Amino acid sequence: MNLPFFIVREKAFVKRHPELVERYKKILRLLELNPSHPSLKLHKLKGRFSDKHAVSITYAYRIVITLIVADNEIIFIDIGHHGEVY
């Protein structure tokens, strides 16, 4: 999966969930400022996603990311319902 895929998924997510747009923007700001912030509920994934992490938007919705700590880089992989992104 690559950035264009994420952009398509992000646009669809925002269109389907306008009530979550402000929360999503807050999550993005927090990721930029402090990826370890407790409210992000950042967690390492297992299995086929063992090289990825996830951040909670709400209980049901997640953002799947790759964290490259050495370069202070975050690569967005997917966004959507818990059952869709895993």
N, C-alpha and C positions, 0 to 999 in steps of 0.2 A: 504494500500500500504506500502511496506517496502523497505529497502535499496536494496536488490537484484532486485526488480522491477525498481528502479531508475537507477541502473547500466545498465540494459538492455536498458532502454529508452535513457540513456546518450550515450551509444555506437551507437545506431541507429541514434540519433540526430547528433553526430559528423560525422558519415559516410555520412549522407544525406546533411550535411551543413559544409563541410570542410572550407568554407570561413568565418565561424563564430567561428572557434576553438580558435583563439587568443582572440577574444572578450569574449568568454565564460571563458577562463582562467583568463582574467582580472577581470571579474565579481566574480569569485571564490576567487581571491586574495582580492578584495575589501570586500567581505562578511566576510572573515577571519579577516581583519584589522579593518574594520569599517562598520558594517551592516547598519548604518544610513547614509552612504554617499549618497548625493543627486543623483548622477548619477545612482545608483541602482534602483531608483524609487520604493523602497520597499513600499508595501501597504498591508493592512489587507484585506482579502477577506470576502465576505458575503455569506449568504445562507448556503448550505451544507458544504461549505469550511470556515465557520466563525472562525474556530480554526487555520486557516492557513494564510500564507502571500505569496506574490508573488514578484519576482524580475524580472525586464525587461532585456532581453538580447538585443533585438531590439524591435521596435514597434510591431512586429508580434509574437515574441517568448518570452516565460516566463519560469522561474524556480519556481515551487511551493515548499514552505518550511514550516516547523514548527520551530518557534523560541521558545526556552526555555531560557528565559532571566536569570532566577535564576542560572542556571548552565552554562551560556555562551555557549549554545549548539545550533547548527543548524542541523536539520534533513531534508535531501532532499527527497522530495516526488515524483516530476514529472518534466519533462522538455519537451518542445515541443511548437508547435504552440498554440497561444491563444485559439483557438477553440478546441484543443485536450485536454488541461490540465484542463479546467474548466468544 
